[in-house]
Amino acid sequence: MAVRTSEAEWKGNLREGQGTMKLGSGAYEGSYSFASRFETGKGTNPEELIAAAHAGCYSMALSAGLSKAGFTPTRVHTTAKVHLEPVDGGFGITKIELHTEAQIPGINNAAFQEQAEAAKKGCPVSKALAGTQITLDAKLV
């Protein structure tokens, strides 16, 4: 099966240092810093990339589950909010909020919610992050 690779390099100390992260596919390369991670500085951060991965994985997992159940989604849009907060001994990802809106002809809300919850549990990124609280707000539009 597929093996995906990304890389990061950090130069300097924690507060004044700078880093770059690069996806193995070449689709993204960007800078990160203490300010972009823990404050509101310019650049990205690992949590933002985790959020993108989770939103993408969840949207695909929901679409796959819906298709398997006989529904053809027109659109699935997901936002993931990754919470990085102080915890004992440093910082931790304490919570991930998934917010999804989907257009699916012919489905009722109960069936949609069932599929949405199954996708949350079955998405490979959700499984990898299972030690973190993951919440879901799913809406049909």
N, C-alpha and C positions, 0 to 999 in steps of 0.2 A: 504494500500500500504506500501511499505518499508520505514523504518525510519533508517537512518544511523547515527552512533555515532563515534566520534573521541574525543580525549582529549589532553590537553596540560597543562604543569606545568612550571612555571617560578620561579626561585630562584635568589634573589638579585636585584640590581638596573639595570637600562637599559643598561648601557655600560659594566659593568663587570659581569652581571648576566648570567645565563645559563638556558636553558630550554630543555624539551623533548616534542615531539609530538608522539602520538600513534594512529593508526587507530583501530577502534573497532573490525575489522576482525582479527587483529593480523598480517596482511600482511606487516606492516611497523611500525617501531618504530625508532626514530632518534632524535639527538640533534639539537638545534638551538641556535644562539647567536646574539648579536648585529652585530658582524663581518660577520656572515653567511647571515644576512639579508641586511645590509646596505653597506657592503664592499665585500671582497672576501674570507672570512673566511671559515673554514671547517664546514660542517653540512648543514642542509637544511634551509628552511624558509617557511612561509605561502604562499608567492607568487609562489614558485616552486610547492607547492602542488596544488594550484589553477590552475597552468598551466597544470599539469598532469591531473587533473580532467577535464579541458576544452578540452584538446586534446583527451582524452578517450571518453568523451561524444560526441564531434563533430564527431569523426570517426564512432561511432556507429550510430549516427543520420543520417549521410550521407549514410551509408550502408543500413539502414532501408528505407530511401527515395528512393534510387536506386532500391532496391528490390521491393518496392511497385509500382514503375514505370515500372517494368518488366526487370530490368537489374540485373545481378549477378556480383557484384564486386569481383575481384580476390584479391585485396589488397587495403586498404586505410591507408595511413600513415600521421599522423598530428603532427606538432610541434606547440606548443603555447608559445609565448613570452609575459610574463606579465611585464609591465613597472611600477616600483615603483619609484616615483619622488617626490621632494618637491612640496607642494602646500600650499596655505594659511592655516595656522594653523597646519602644520605638514607635513605628507607624505600621498600620495594617489596612488591608482592604476589608472593610467591615460589612459592606452591603453593596449589592448591585440591584438597581431598579430597571426592569424591562418595561417599556411602554410600547405597545404595538397597536397599530390600526390596520385593519384589513378589509378589502372589498372582495366578497366571495358570493357570487350569485347562488341562490337556492339553499343557503344554509340558515338554520335558526341559531339563536344566540346560545342555547344550551349545547348544541353540537360544536359550535365554534369554541366555546369556553373549554370544553373537553379536549379538543384538539390543541388549543393554545397551552393548556397546562401540560399535556403530554409532550409538546415540543420543548417546553421549559425543562422538563425532566430528562428528555432524550437527546437534546442538543449536545454534541461532543464538548463544546466549550463550557456549557453548564455543568457537565459531568466533571470536567477538569477543575472547575471552581467550586465543587460541591461543599468545601469547607466554609464557604462564604454564604451568608443569607442572600437569597435571590428572590425578589418579589416580582410580581407580574400584574400589569394593568392592561387588559386586552379589550379592544373595542371594535365592533363591526361598524363600518361606515358606508 
